[in-house]
Amino acid sequence: MKKKVLFLCTHNSCRSQMAEGLVNHDLGDRIEAFSAGTEATRVNPLAAKVMTEIGIDLSSHSSKTLDQFAAESFDYVITLCGDANEKCPLFFGGVERLHIGFEDPSRLPGSEEDVLPEYRRVRDEIRQAMQKFFARELP
């Protein structure tokens, strides 16, 4: 049976969406990933763009809130930003709750050309961190 993980960020628009897509793509044979935010907005178009560059399509994703998962249970609940870490309710405990923080590229000023390298860097950092974490956790 697959393990279930919920990734949390403030707006469920960038980092948590990338984490969901990466884990489902890279580890989907063993893990089923979901994402939510403390607030719902929209999937960040630049996050979707850098994911498409590596063959992961986020076009069917939507921004969701924690409330949509209130009746679910998870093996892991991973917060990716400090705000979500502080606001994550205790009932979302899961077997393991942890914080693995990443910078928010959506807060960077500049043109698309200026900020895309930072989106790629954060995407790659998330991928590396999740592969490393789940390599230790799963057989």
Phi and psi in radians as a Rosetta constraint file:
Dihedral C 1 N 2 CA 2 C 2 CIRCULARHARMONIC -1.214 0.35
Dihedral N 2 CA 2 C 2 N 3 CIRCULARHARMONIC 2.539 0.35
Dihedral C 2 N 3 CA 3 C 3 CIRCULARHARMONIC -1.367 0.35
Dihedral N 3 CA 3 C 3 N 4 CIRCULARHARMONIC 2.648 0.35
Dihedral C 3 N 4 CA 4 C 4 CIRCULARHARMONIC -1.996 0.35
Dihedral N 4 CA 4 C 4 N 5 CIRCULARHARMONIC 2.355 0.35
Dihedral C 4 N 5 CA 5 C 5 CIRCULARHARMONIC -2.241 0.35
Dihedral N 5 CA 5 C 5 N 6 CIRCULARHARMONIC 2.445 0.35
Dihedral C 5 N 6 CA 6 C 6 CIRCULARHARMONIC -2.036 0.35
Dihedral N 6 CA 6 C 6 N 7 CIRCULARHARMONIC 2.149 0.35
Dihedral C 6 N 7 CA 7 C 7 CIRCULARHARMONIC -1.708 0.35
Dihedral N 7 CA 7 C 7 N 8 CIRCULARHARMONIC 2.314 0.35
Dihedral C 7 N 8 CA 8 C 8 CIRCULARHARMONIC -2.114 0.35
Dihedral N 8 CA 8 C 8 N 9 CIRCULARHARMONIC 2.391 0.35
Dihedral C 8 N 9 CA 9 C 9 CIRCULARHARMONIC -2.472 0.35
Dihedral N 9 CA 9 C 9 N 10 CIRCULARHARMONIC 3.058 0.35
Dihedral C 9 N 10 CA 10 C 10 CIRCULARHARMONIC -1.097 0.35
Dihedral N 10 CA 10 C 10 N 11 CIRCULARHARMONIC -0.973 0.35
Dihedral C 10 N 11 CA 11 C 11 CIRCULARHARMONIC -1.831 0.35
Dihedral N 11 CA 11 C 11 N 12 CIRCULARHARMONIC -0.049 0.35
Dihedral C 11 N 12 CA 12 C 12 CIRCULARHARMONIC 0.850 0.35
Dihedral N 12 CA 12 C 12 N 13 CIRCULARHARMONIC 0.852 0.35
Dihedral C 12 N 13 CA 13 C 13 CIRCULARHARMONIC -2.125 0.35
Dihedral N 13 CA 13 C 13 N 14 CIRCULARHARMONIC -0.444 0.35
Dihedral C 13 N 14 CA 14 C 14 CIRCULARHARMONIC -2.300 0.35
Dihedral N 14 CA 14 C 14 N 15 CIRCULARHARMONIC -1.414 0.35
Dihedral C 14 N 15 CA 15 C 15 CIRCULARHARMONIC -1.093 0.35
Dihedral N 15 CA 15 C 15 N 16 CIRCULARHARMONIC -0.792 0.35
Dihedral C 15 N 16 CA 16 C 16 CIRCULARHARMONIC -1.194 0.35
Dihedral N 16 CA 16 C 16 N 17 CIRCULARHARMONIC -0.615 0.35
Dihedral C 16 N 17 CA 17 C 17 CIRCULARHARMONIC -1.133 0.35
Dihedral N 17 CA 17 C 17 N 18 CIRCULARHARMONIC -0.748 0.35
Dihedral C 17 N 18 CA 18 C 18 CIRCULARHARMONIC -1.124 0.35
Dihedral N 18 CA 18 C 18 N 19 CIRCULARHARMONIC -0.742 0.35
Dihedral C 18 N 19 CA 19 C 19 CIRCULARHARMONIC -1.076 0.35
Dihedral N 19 CA 19 C 19 N 20 CIRCULARHARMONIC -0.786 0.35
Dihedral C 19 N 20 CA 20 C 20 CIRCULARHARMONIC -1.010 0.35
Dihedral N 20 CA 20 C 20 N 21 CIRCULARHARMONIC -0.863 0.35
Dihedral C 20 N 21 CA 21 C 21 CIRCULARHARMONIC -1.106 0.35
Dihedral N 21 CA 21 C 21 N 22 CIRCULARHARMONIC -0.753 0.35
Dihedral C 21 N 22 CA 22 C 22 CIRCULARHARMONIC -1.137 0.35
Dihedral N 22 CA 22 C 22 N 23 CIRCULARHARMONIC -0.807 0.35
Dihedral C 22 N 23 CA 23 C 23 CIRCULARHARMONIC -1.182 0.35
Dihedral N 23 CA 23 C 23 N 24 CIRCULARHARMONIC -0.736 0.35
Dihedral C 23 N 24 CA 24 C 24 CIRCULARHARMONIC -1.105 0.35
Dihedral N 24 CA 24 C 24 N 25 CIRCULARHARMONIC -0.624 0.35
Dihedral C 24 N 25 CA 25 C 25 CIRCULARHARMONIC -1.294 0.35
Dihedral N 25 CA 25 C 25 N 26 CIRCULARHARMONIC -0.877 0.35
Dihedral C 25 N 26 CA 26 C 26 CIRCULARHARMONIC -1.420 0.35
Dihedral N 26 CA 26 C 26 N 27 CIRCULARHARMONIC -0.588 0.35
Dihedral C 26 N 27 CA 27 C 27 CIRCULARHARMONIC -2.211 0.35
Dihedral N 27 CA 27 C 27 N 28 CIRCULARHARMONIC 0.307 0.35
Dihedral C 27 N 28 CA 28 C 28 CIRCULARHARMONIC -1.065 0.35
Dihedral N 28 CA 28 C 28 N 29 CIRCULARHARMONIC -0.273 0.35
Dihedral C 28 N 29 CA 29 C 29 CIRCULARHARMONIC -1.298 0.35
Dihedral N 29 CA 29 C 29 N 30 CIRCULARHARMONIC -0.342 0.35
Dihedral C 29 N 30 CA 30 C 30 CIRCULARHARMONIC -2.151 0.35
Dihedral N 30 CA 30 C 30 N 31 CIRCULARHARMONIC -0.301 0.35
Dihedral C 30 N 31 CA 31 C 31 CIRCULARHARMONIC -2.353 0.35
Dihedral N 31 CA 31 C 31 N 32 CIRCULARHARMONIC 2.460 0.35
Dihedral C 31 N 32 CA 32 C 32 CIRCULARHARMONIC -1.972 0.35
Dihedral N 32 CA 32 C 32 N 33 CIRCULARHARMONIC 2.028 0.35
Dihedral C 32 N 33 CA 33 C 33 CIRCULARHARMONIC -1.813 0.35
Dihedral N 33 CA 33 C 33 N 34 CIRCULARHARMONIC 2.546 0.35
Dihedral C 33 N 34 CA 34 C 34 CIRCULARHARMONIC -2.364 0.35
Dihedral N 34 CA 34 C 34 N 35 CIRCULARHARMONIC 2.880 0.35
Dihedral C 34 N 35 CA 35 C 35 CIRCULARHARMONIC -2.515 0.35
Dihedral N 35 CA 35 C 35 N 36 CIRCULARHARMONIC 2.698 0.35
Dihedral C 35 N 36 CA 36 C 36 CIRCULARHARMONIC -2.724 0.35
Dihedral N 36 CA 36 C 36 N 37 CIRCULARHARMONIC 3.003 0.35
Dihedral C 36 N 37 CA 37 C 37 CIRCULARHARMONIC -2.342 0.35
Dihedral N 37 CA 37 C 37 N 38 CIRCULARHARMONIC 2.894 0.35
Dihedral C 37 N 38 CA 38 C 38 CIRCULARHARMONIC -1.262 0.35
Dihedral N 38 CA 38 C 38 N 39 CIRCULARHARMONIC -0.350 0.35
Dihedral C 38 N 39 CA 39 C 39 CIRCULARHARMONIC -2.419 0.35
Dihedral N 39 CA 39 C 39 N 40 CIRCULARHARMONIC 2.612 0.35
Dihedral C 39 N 40 CA 40 C 40 CIRCULARHARMONIC -1.760 0.35
Dihedral N 40 CA 40 C 40 N 41 CIRCULARHARMONIC 2.453 0.35
Dihedral C 40 N 41 CA 41 C 41 CIRCULARHARMONIC -2.319 0.35
Dihedral N 41 CA 41 C 41 N 42 CIRCULARHARMONIC -1.768 0.35
Dihedral C 41 N 42 CA 42 C 42 CIRCULARHARMONIC -2.680 0.35
Dihedral N 42 CA 42 C 42 N 43 CIRCULARHARMONIC 2.820 0.35
Dihedral C 42 N 43 CA 43 C 43 CIRCULARHARMONIC -1.261 0.35
Dihedral N 43 CA 43 C 43 N 44 CIRCULARHARMONIC 2.215 0.35
Dihedral C 43 N 44 CA 44 C 44 CIRCULARHARMONIC -1.122 0.35
Dihedral N 44 CA 44 C 44 N 45 CIRCULARHARMONIC 2.181 0.35
Dihedral C 44 N 45 CA 45 C 45 CIRCULARHARMONIC -1.094 0.35
Dihedral N 45 CA 45 C 45 N 46 CIRCULARHARMONIC -0.540 0.35
Dihedral C 45 N 46 CA 46 C 46 CIRCULARHARMONIC -1.314 0.35
Dihedral N 46 CA 46 C 46 N 47 CIRCULARHARMONIC -0.570 0.35
Dihedral C 46 N 47 CA 47 C 47 CIRCULARHARMONIC -1.120 0.35
Dihedral N 47 CA 47 C 47 N 48 CIRCULARHARMONIC -0.777 0.35
Dihedral C 47 N 48 CA 48 C 48 CIRCULARHARMONIC -1.080 0.35
Dihedral N 48 CA 48 C 48 N 49 CIRCULARHARMONIC -0.674 0.35
Dihedral C 48 N 49 CA 49 C 49 CIRCULARHARMONIC -1.119 0.35
Dihedral N 49 CA 49 C 49 N 50 CIRCULARHARMONIC -0.805 0.35
Dihedral C 49 N 50 CA 50 C 50 CIRCULARHARMONIC -1.252 0.35
Dihedral N 50 CA 50 C 50 N 51 CIRCULARHARMONIC -0.423 0.35
Dihedral C 50 N 51 CA 51 C 51 CIRCULARHARMONIC -1.272 0.35
Dihedral N 51 CA 51 C 51 N 52 CIRCULARHARMONIC -0.704 0.35
Dihedral C 51 N 52 CA 52 C 52 CIRCULARHARMONIC -1.047 0.35
Dihedral N 52 CA 52 C 52 N 53 CIRCULARHARMONIC -0.607 0.35
Dihedral C 52 N 53 CA 53 C 53 CIRCULARHARMONIC -1.006 0.35
Dihedral N 53 CA 53 C 53 N 54 CIRCULARHARMONIC -0.473 0.35
Dihedral C 53 N 54 CA 54 C 54 CIRCULARHARMONIC -1.904 0.35
Dihedral N 54 CA 54 C 54 N 55 CIRCULARHARMONIC 0.302 0.35
Dihedral C 54 N 55 CA 55 C 55 CIRCULARHARMONIC 1.474 0.35
Dihedral N 55 CA 55 C 55 N 56 CIRCULARHARMONIC 0.346 0.35
Dihedral C 55 N 56 CA 56 C 56 CIRCULARHARMONIC -2.023 0.35
Dihedral N 56 CA 56 C 56 N 57 CIRCULARHARMONIC 2.108 0.35
Dihedral C 56 N 57 CA 57 C 57 CIRCULARHARMONIC -1.710 0.35
Dihedral N 57 CA 57 C 57 N 58 CIRCULARHARMONIC 2.075 0.35
Dihedral C 57 N 58 CA 58 C 58 CIRCULARHARMONIC -1.771 0.35
Dihedral N 58 CA 58 C 58 N 59 CIRCULARHARMONIC 0.189 0.35
Dihedral C 58 N 59 CA 59 C 59 CIRCULARHARMONIC -1.101 0.35
Dihedral N 59 CA 59 C 59 N 60 CIRCULARHARMONIC -0.428 0.35
Dihedral C 59 N 60 CA 60 C 60 CIRCULARHARMONIC -1.573 0.35
Dihedral N 60 CA 60 C 60 N 61 CIRCULARHARMONIC -0.058 0.35
Dihedral C 60 N 61 CA 61 C 61 CIRCULARHARMONIC -1.359 0.35
Dihedral N 61 CA 61 C 61 N 62 CIRCULARHARMONIC 2.672 0.35
Dihedral C 61 N 62 CA 62 C 62 CIRCULARHARMONIC -2.406 0.35
Dihedral N 62 CA 62 C 62 N 63 CIRCULARHARMONIC 2.771 0.35
Dihedral C 62 N 63 CA 63 C 63 CIRCULARHARMONIC -1.360 0.35
Dihedral N 63 CA 63 C 63 N 64 CIRCULARHARMONIC 2.285 0.35
Dihedral C 63 N 64 CA 64 C 64 CIRCULARHARMONIC -2.231 0.35
Dihedral N 64 CA 64 C 64 N 65 CIRCULARHARMONIC 2.767 0.35
Dihedral C 64 N 65 CA 65 C 65 CIRCULARHARMONIC -1.819 0.35
Dihedral N 65 CA 65 C 65 N 66 CIRCULARHARMONIC 2.907 0.35
Dihedral C 65 N 66 CA 66 C 66 CIRCULARHARMONIC -0.981 0.35
Dihedral N 66 CA 66 C 66 N 67 CIRCULARHARMONIC -0.606 0.35
Dihedral C 66 N 67 CA 67 C 67 CIRCULARHARMONIC -0.975 0.35
Dihedral N 67 CA 67 C 67 N 68 CIRCULARHARMONIC -0.563 0.35
Dihedral C 67 N 68 CA 68 C 68 CIRCULARHARMONIC -1.184 0.35
Dihedral N 68 CA 68 C 68 N 69 CIRCULARHARMONIC -0.232 0.35
Dihedral C 68 N 69 CA 69 C 69 CIRCULARHARMONIC -2.052 0.35
Dihedral N 69 CA 69 C 69 N 70 CIRCULARHARMONIC 0.252 0.35
Dihedral C 69 N 70 CA 70 C 70 CIRCULARHARMONIC -1.013 0.35
Dihedral N 70 CA 70 C 70 N 71 CIRCULARHARMONIC -0.573 0.35
Dihedral C 70 N 71 CA 71 C 71 CIRCULARHARMONIC -1.609 0.35
Dihedral N 71 CA 71 C 71 N 72 CIRCULARHARMONIC -0.022 0.35
Dihedral C 71 N 72 CA 72 C 72 CIRCULARHARMONIC -1.555 0.35
Dihedral N 72 CA 72 C 72 N 73 CIRCULARHARMONIC 2.748 0.35
Dihedral C 72 N 73 CA 73 C 73 CIRCULARHARMONIC -2.105 0.35
Dihedral N 73 CA 73 C 73 N 74 CIRCULARHARMONIC 2.572 0.35
Dihedral C 73 N 74 CA 74 C 74 CIRCULARHARMONIC -2.284 0.35
Dihedral N 74 CA 74 C 74 N 75 CIRCULARHARMONIC 2.633 0.35
Dihedral C 74 N 75 CA 75 C 75 CIRCULARHARMONIC -1.402 0.35
Dihedral N 75 CA 75 C 75 N 76 CIRCULARHARMONIC -0.546 0.35
Dihedral C 75 N 76 CA 76 C 76 CIRCULARHARMONIC -2.405 0.35
Dihedral N 76 CA 76 C 76 N 77 CIRCULARHARMONIC 2.419 0.35
Dihedral C 76 N 77 CA 77 C 77 CIRCULARHARMONIC -2.166 0.35
Dihedral N 77 CA 77 C 77 N 78 CIRCULARHARMONIC 2.053 0.35
Dihedral C 77 N 78 CA 78 C 78 CIRCULARHARMONIC -2.110 0.35
Dihedral N 78 CA 78 C 78 N 79 CIRCULARHARMONIC 2.055 0.35
Dihedral C 78 N 79 CA 79 C 79 CIRCULARHARMONIC -1.542 0.35
Dihedral N 79 CA 79 C 79 N 80 CIRCULARHARMONIC 2.476 0.35
Dihedral C 79 N 80 CA 80 C 80 CIRCULARHARMONIC -1.981 0.35
Dihedral N 80 CA 80 C 80 N 81 CIRCULARHARMONIC -0.072 0.35
Dihedral C 80 N 81 CA 81 C 81 CIRCULARHARMONIC -2.466 0.35
Dihedral N 81 CA 81 C 81 N 82 CIRCULARHARMONIC 2.713 0.35
Dihedral C 81 N 82 CA 82 C 82 CIRCULARHARMONIC -1.062 0.35
Dihedral N 82 CA 82 C 82 N 83 CIRCULARHARMONIC -0.685 0.35
Dihedral C 82 N 83 CA 83 C 83 CIRCULARHARMONIC -1.082 0.35
Dihedral N 83 CA 83 C 83 N 84 CIRCULARHARMONIC -0.804 0.35
Dihedral C 83 N 84 CA 84 C 84 CIRCULARHARMONIC -1.155 0.35
Dihedral N 84 CA 84 C 84 N 85 CIRCULARHARMONIC -0.628 0.35
Dihedral C 84 N 85 CA 85 C 85 CIRCULARHARMONIC -1.063 0.35
Dihedral N 85 CA 85 C 85 N 86 CIRCULARHARMONIC -0.716 0.35
Dihedral C 85 N 86 CA 86 C 86 CIRCULARHARMONIC -1.264 0.35
Dihedral N 86 CA 86 C 86 N 87 CIRCULARHARMONIC -0.584 0.35
Dihedral C 86 N 87 CA 87 C 87 CIRCULARHARMONIC -1.677 0.35
Dihedral N 87 CA 87 C 87 N 88 CIRCULARHARMONIC -0.095 0.35
Dihedral C 87 N 88 CA 88 C 88 CIRCULARHARMONIC -1.136 0.35
Dihedral N 88 CA 88 C 88 N 89 CIRCULARHARMONIC 2.086 0.35
Dihedral C 88 N 89 CA 89 C 89 CIRCULARHARMONIC -1.206 0.35
Dihedral N 89 CA 89 C 89 N 90 CIRCULARHARMONIC 2.635 0.35
Dihedral C 89 N 90 CA 90 C 90 CIRCULARHARMONIC -1.094 0.35
Dihedral N 90 CA 90 C 90 N 91 CIRCULARHARMONIC -0.532 0.35
Dihedral C 90 N 91 CA 91 C 91 CIRCULARHARMONIC -1.166 0.35
Dihedral N 91 CA 91 C 91 N 92 CIRCULARHARMONIC -0.196 0.35
Dihedral C 91 N 92 CA 92 C 92 CIRCULARHARMONIC -1.551 0.35
Dihedral N 92 CA 92 C 92 N 93 CIRCULARHARMONIC 0.358 0.35
Dihedral C 92 N 93 CA 93 C 93 CIRCULARHARMONIC -0.804 0.35
Dihedral N 93 CA 93 C 93 N 94 CIRCULARHARMONIC -0.961 0.35
Dihedral C 93 N 94 CA 94 C 94 CIRCULARHARMONIC 1.165 0.35
Dihedral N 94 CA 94 C 94 N 95 CIRCULARHARMONIC 3.076 0.35
Dihedral C 94 N 95 CA 95 C 95 CIRCULARHARMONIC -1.148 0.35
Dihedral N 95 CA 95 C 95 N 96 CIRCULARHARMONIC -0.680 0.35
Dihedral C 95 N 96 CA 96 C 96 CIRCULARHARMONIC -2.413 0.35
Dihedral N 96 CA 96 C 96 N 97 CIRCULARHARMONIC 2.227 0.35
Dihedral C 96 N 97 CA 97 C 97 CIRCULARHARMONIC -2.067 0.35
Dihedral N 97 CA 97 C 97 N 98 CIRCULARHARMONIC 2.198 0.35
Dihedral C 97 N 98 CA 98 C 98 CIRCULARHARMONIC -2.573 0.35
Dihedral N 98 CA 98 C 98 N 99 CIRCULARHARMONIC 2.893 0.35
Dihedral C 98 N 99 CA 99 C 99 CIRCULARHARMONIC -2.033 0.35
Dihedral N 99 CA 99 C 99 N 100 CIRCULARHARMONIC 2.186 0.35
Dihedral C 99 N 100 CA 100 C 100 CIRCULARHARMONIC -2.249 0.35
Dihedral N 100 CA 100 C 100 N 101 CIRCULARHARMONIC 1.725 0.35
Dihedral C 100 N 101 CA 101 C 101 CIRCULARHARMONIC -1.473 0.35
Dihedral N 101 CA 101 C 101 N 102 CIRCULARHARMONIC 2.564 0.35
Dihedral C 101 N 102 CA 102 C 102 CIRCULARHARMONIC -2.393 0.35
Dihedral N 102 CA 102 C 102 N 103 CIRCULARHARMONIC 2.615 0.35
Dihedral C 102 N 103 CA 103 C 103 CIRCULARHARMONIC -1.093 0.35
Dihedral N 103 CA 103 C 103 N 104 CIRCULARHARMONIC 2.666 0.35
Dihedral C 103 N 104 CA 104 C 104 CIRCULARHARMONIC -1.723 0.35
Dihedral N 104 CA 104 C 104 N 105 CIRCULARHARMONIC 1.787 0.35
Dihedral C 104 N 105 CA 105 C 105 CIRCULARHARMONIC -1.173 0.35
Dihedral N 105 CA 105 C 105 N 106 CIRCULARHARMONIC -0.331 0.35
Dihedral C 105 N 106 CA 106 C 106 CIRCULARHARMONIC -1.234 0.35
Dihedral N 106 CA 106 C 106 N 107 CIRCULARHARMONIC -0.241 0.35
Dihedral C 106 N 107 CA 107 C 107 CIRCULARHARMONIC -1.557 0.35
Dihedral N 107 CA 107 C 107 N 108 CIRCULARHARMONIC -0.061 0.35
Dihedral C 107 N 108 CA 108 C 108 CIRCULARHARMONIC -1.363 0.35
Dihedral N 108 CA 108 C 108 N 109 CIRCULARHARMONIC 2.408 0.35
Dihedral C 108 N 109 CA 109 C 109 CIRCULARHARMONIC -1.430 0.35
Dihedral N 109 CA 109 C 109 N 110 CIRCULARHARMONIC 2.770 0.35
Dihedral C 109 N 110 CA 110 C 110 CIRCULARHARMONIC 2.151 0.35
Dihedral N 110 CA 110 C 110 N 111 CIRCULARHARMONIC 3.073 0.35
Dihedral C 110 N 111 CA 111 C 111 CIRCULARHARMONIC -1.311 0.35
Dihedral N 111 CA 111 C 111 N 112 CIRCULARHARMONIC 2.939 0.35
Dihedral C 111 N 112 CA 112 C 112 CIRCULARHARMONIC -0.977 0.35
Dihedral N 112 CA 112 C 112 N 113 CIRCULARHARMONIC -0.757 0.35
Dihedral C 112 N 113 CA 113 C 113 CIRCULARHARMONIC -1.064 0.35
Dihedral N 113 CA 113 C 113 N 114 CIRCULARHARMONIC -0.631 0.35
Dihedral C 113 N 114 CA 114 C 114 CIRCULARHARMONIC -1.234 0.35
Dihedral N 114 CA 114 C 114 N 115 CIRCULARHARMONIC -0.682 0.35
Dihedral C 114 N 115 CA 115 C 115 CIRCULARHARMONIC -1.654 0.35
Dihedral N 115 CA 115 C 115 N 116 CIRCULARHARMONIC -0.343 0.35
Dihedral C 115 N 116 CA 116 C 116 CIRCULARHARMONIC -0.972 0.35
Dihedral N 116 CA 116 C 116 N 117 CIRCULARHARMONIC -0.673 0.35
Dihedral C 116 N 117 CA 117 C 117 CIRCULARHARMONIC -1.042 0.35
Dihedral N 117 CA 117 C 117 N 118 CIRCULARHARMONIC -0.566 0.35
Dihedral C 117 N 118 CA 118 C 118 CIRCULARHARMONIC -1.284 0.35
Dihedral N 118 CA 118 C 118 N 119 CIRCULARHARMONIC -0.653 0.35
Dihedral C 118 N 119 CA 119 C 119 CIRCULARHARMONIC -1.059 0.35
Dihedral N 119 CA 119 C 119 N 120 CIRCULARHARMONIC -0.751 0.35
Dihedral C 119 N 120 CA 120 C 120 CIRCULARHARMONIC -1.123 0.35
Dihedral N 120 CA 120 C 120 N 121 CIRCULARHARMONIC -0.730 0.35
Dihedral C 120 N 121 CA 121 C 121 CIRCULARHARMONIC -1.080 0.35
Dihedral N 121 CA 121 C 121 N 122 CIRCULARHARMONIC -0.815 0.35
Dihedral C 121 N 122 CA 122 C 122 CIRCULARHARMONIC -1.134 0.35
Dihedral N 122 CA 122 C 122 N 123 CIRCULARHARMONIC -0.746 0.35
Dihedral C 122 N 123 CA 123 C 123 CIRCULARHARMONIC -0.963 0.35
Dihedral N 123 CA 123 C 123 N 124 CIRCULARHARMONIC -0.835 0.35
Dihedral C 123 N 124 CA 124 C 124 CIRCULARHARMONIC -1.198 0.35
Dihedral N 124 CA 124 C 124 N 125 CIRCULARHARMONIC -0.618 0.35
Dihedral C 124 N 125 CA 125 C 125 CIRCULARHARMONIC -1.144 0.35
Dihedral N 125 CA 125 C 125 N 126 CIRCULARHARMONIC -0.725 0.35
Dihedral C 125 N 126 CA 126 C 126 CIRCULARHARMONIC -1.090 0.35
Dihedral N 126 CA 126 C 126 N 127 CIRCULARHARMONIC -0.811 0.35
Dihedral C 126 N 127 CA 127 C 127 CIRCULARHARMONIC -1.018 0.35
Dihedral N 127 CA 127 C 127 N 128 CIRCULARHARMONIC -0.850 0.35
Dihedral C 127 N 128 CA 128 C 128 CIRCULARHARMONIC -1.101 0.35
Dihedral N 128 CA 128 C 128 N 129 CIRCULARHARMONIC -0.766 0.35
Dihedral C 128 N 129 CA 129 C 129 CIRCULARHARMONIC -1.138 0.35
Dihedral N 129 CA 129 C 129 N 130 CIRCULARHARMONIC -0.711 0.35
Dihedral C 129 N 130 CA 130 C 130 CIRCULARHARMONIC -1.229 0.35
Dihedral N 130 CA 130 C 130 N 131 CIRCULARHARMONIC -0.705 0.35
Dihedral C 130 N 131 CA 131 C 131 CIRCULARHARMONIC -1.094 0.35
Dihedral N 131 CA 131 C 131 N 132 CIRCULARHARMONIC -0.728 0.35
Dihedral C 131 N 132 CA 132 C 132 CIRCULARHARMONIC -1.149 0.35
Dihedral N 132 CA 132 C 132 N 133 CIRCULARHARMONIC -0.813 0.35
Dihedral C 132 N 133 CA 133 C 133 CIRCULARHARMONIC -1.081 0.35
Dihedral N 133 CA 133 C 133 N 134 CIRCULARHARMONIC -0.890 0.35
Dihedral C 133 N 134 CA 134 C 134 CIRCULARHARMONIC -1.284 0.35
Dihedral N 134 CA 134 C 134 N 135 CIRCULARHARMONIC -0.394 0.35
Dihedral C 134 N 135 CA 135 C 135 CIRCULARHARMONIC -1.111 0.35
Dihedral N 135 CA 135 C 135 N 136 CIRCULARHARMONIC -0.596 0.35
Dihedral C 135 N 136 CA 136 C 136 CIRCULARHARMONIC -1.349 0.35
Dihedral N 136 CA 136 C 136 N 137 CIRCULARHARMONIC -0.581 0.35
Dihedral C 136 N 137 CA 137 C 137 CIRCULARHARMONIC -1.489 0.35
Dihedral N 137 CA 137 C 137 N 138 CIRCULARHARMONIC -0.568 0.35
Dihedral C 137 N 138 CA 138 C 138 CIRCULARHARMONIC -2.014 0.35
Dihedral N 138 CA 138 C 138 N 139 CIRCULARHARMONIC 2.479 0.35
